[in-house]
Amino acid sequence: MRVVREFPPAARVYLPAVVLSACGALVTAPYDGVPWVTAALLASLYLAGELAGASLPPVLFAAALLLPPGAAALVAVPGALAAPVRGEPRAVRRVWHAAQLSLAAYAAARVRGLLDDGPPDRLPGLLLPAAGAALVFWLVSAALTGGVLIAAERVPAVPAWRDALLGSLAPHLTYALVGLLAAVLWQGPFGSLAAVLALLPTHIARWVAGQAQRERATHQATVRALVQAVEIKDRYTRGHSERVGRASALIAREIGLPAERVEALRLAGILHDIGKIGVPTRVLRKDGPLTPEERRIIELHPGYGHDIVRGIEFLDDARSAILHHHERMDGSGYPHGLAGDAIPSSARVVAVADAFDAMTSARTYQAAREVGEALGELRRCSGRHFDPEMVEALVRIVDRDGWNPALTTDEPEPFAAPGPADVTPVAGRVVAPRRHARGHGGADRATGRRGGKGRRA
């Protein structure tokens, strides 16, 4: 198929291997004595949740406790094939998602059977088998997710598996407890009805989580609209904002900031030039050197950006970085001439990311520098213009993972479909370039020298 040939070579091997492994588990599993009514009810519950837009992952854990391995794997298939997925090709993603969950459910049921083959309503004897099943389900599901990110998305192995494992641990533990409760009630005196009632709070919680995800999607659309407004006005910024956001998030993660700060720095990097909306187009698009007056005009854009995002609640943490990303450690920057630790740490992160991308991106008036040359320039200006800690963090990232200037506005969704924990890890990475940006109309921020015809700071 054409869509399969478009995947990287590693993905063309990895994806069929996972699907064939799942098919092999289903075909070779013994089905003697399977309670098919229970299996059908569990599969219907999981399918109904997916169709309703709020899946019920505890159903899969309950299936691993109530059913033999083959039947537990089958429970996941109808719902996984019907689950909504992001990105193309949808059919391939759904098949892989079904294979992933089937293998996880199969492995969990196998471990439960090895640890205890007693009745699934017996407590506390079922706690150890249930814990083992939950642990294996989490490990298998996360390992397969990390693998597909490495093979299909070319994410470095360490961040891919780290994010897949750590990001899904807490949800898996929660769903495992609910699945254990459902399994015990299912075999109890009140039967499957009591188990279904026990699953309702999870369904409601998933619906609430879905609302939160939709709100986040609205936030992302707002950011995208703001960025596009700048790019329409200043064609040299195309792609630059997205790349600076990516680099800012990578630096933030490298220096150990918590996830919420990483996201705030990503947004700050994306929107750092939003104030150019308030700069006259004739100044932004001028091909020749800027006059002192034009330079003063363009240096107003950090303040304009700060004012634009004022009142947008989810961008509060990004405001100081937008306002101060042109400050310098020696106090020679703008708009307020802050120096050293008086410059917000978020602004120091964005300043390094901004300068690095400016140097490594091709523009009409300046050729792109080699990555090593750009890092050397950042180090040369470290302590005077840039925070040394942020510079060294970027150097470590590039040495470890590499860097290619790339547009990310049209980057496809990560291949990994949402699993039982609705966790789709997106590790910090840089994708291969589609086309060079035309720059964002700034002077060489590392040196303070004007590039080419002396554009603007």
Order of alpha helices (4+ residues) and beta strands (2+ residues): alpha-alpha-alpha-alpha-alpha-alpha-alpha-alpha-alpha-alpha-alpha-alpha-alpha-alpha-alpha-alpha-alpha-alpha
